[in-house]
Amino acid sequence: MKPEEIRALGPEELKKHLAEAERELFNLRFRHATRQLVNNREVVKTRKKIAQMLTIQHERVLGITR
């Protein structure tokens, strides 16, 4: 998801997508620990996606518009 797409989401939708991404990260970490993860880059991509969502959520709290 691009940042513009994330900004277009409503607050509840953003929370839903954030929870889904965190669940995905948990599963990726579990698969990595059990050596079932084929592409290690997926963990980094998911962490970046979560960071973008949290940043946009924080911008909304602070009232920063872009």
C-alpha positions as CSV (number, residue, x, y, z in Angstrom):
1,M,0.0,0.0,0.0
2,K,1.2,3.4,-0.9
3,P,1.1,6.3,1.7
4,E,-1.6,8.0,-0.4
5,E,-3.7,4.9,-0.2
6,I,-3.2,4.7,3.6
7,R,-4.1,8.3,4.1
8,A,-7.4,7.8,2.2
9,L,-8.4,5.2,4.7
10,G,-10.8,6.1,7.5
11,P,-9.6,5.7,11.2
12,E,-11.4,2.3,11.7
13,E,-10.1,0.9,8.3
14,L,-6.6,2.0,9.2
15,K,-6.8,0.2,12.6
16,K,-8.1,-2.9,10.8
17,H,-5.2,-2.8,8.2
18,L,-2.7,-2.2,11.0
19,A,-3.9,-5.1,13.1
20,E,-3.8,-7.3,10.0
21,A,-0.2,-6.3,9.2
22,E,0.9,-6.9,12.8
23,R,-0.7,-10.4,12.6
24,E,1.1,-11.0,9.3
25,L,4.4,-9.9,10.9
26,F,3.9,-12.3,13.8
27,N,3.3,-15.2,11.3
28,L,6.3,-14.2,9.3
29,R,8.5,-14.2,12.4
30,F,7.2,-17.6,13.4
31,R,7.8,-19.0,10.0
32,H,11.3,-17.5,10.0
33,A,12.1,-19.1,13.4
34,T,10.9,-22.5,12.2
35,R,12.9,-22.1,8.9
36,Q,9.8,-22.2,6.7
37,L,10.1,-18.7,5.4
38,V,11.5,-18.6,1.9
39,N,11.8,-14.9,1.3
40,N,13.3,-13.1,4.4
41,R,12.6,-9.7,2.7
42,E,8.9,-10.1,3.5
43,V,9.6,-9.4,7.2
44,V,11.3,-6.1,6.3
45,K,8.5,-5.1,3.9
46,T,5.8,-5.8,6.5
47,R,7.7,-3.8,9.2
48,K,7.9,-0.9,6.8
49,K,4.2,-1.1,6.0
50,I,3.4,-1.1,9.8
51,A,5.8,1.9,10.3
52,Q,4.0,3.9,7.5
53,M,0.6,3.2,9.0
54,L,1.7,4.2,12.5
55,T,3.3,7.4,11.1
56,I,0.1,8.4,9.3
57,Q,-2.0,7.5,12.4
58,H,0.3,9.7,14.5
59,E,0.1,12.6,11.9
60,R,-3.7,12.5,12.4
61,V,-3.4,12.7,16.1
62,L,-1.1,15.7,15.8
63,G,-3.3,17.3,13.1
64,I,-0.6,17.3,10.4
65,T,-2.1,17.4,6.9
66,R,-0.3,16.6,3.7
